């Protein structure tokens, strides 16, 4: 392949430059497509993780509620034992 500066006519040089630029654009488009696919995969995983975090927060609130009830009962038992 000749470099654009080694070609005979200006039109040949322009055509070669256009071919080079077209190939570069196609390569970049493939890269962007791969990034979009990866982004979509990560977006799905992020949504799943956010859902799991929400469930864990609900579970933690329930555990805290149960712990409070247990501590209240222990306090009542200790109070009854001290009488």
Buried (B, 14 or more C-beta within 10 A) or exposed (E): EEEBEEBEEEEEBEEBEEEEEEEEEEEEEEEEEEEEEEEEEEEEEEEEEEEEEEEEEEEEEEEEEEEEEEEEEEEEEEEEEEE
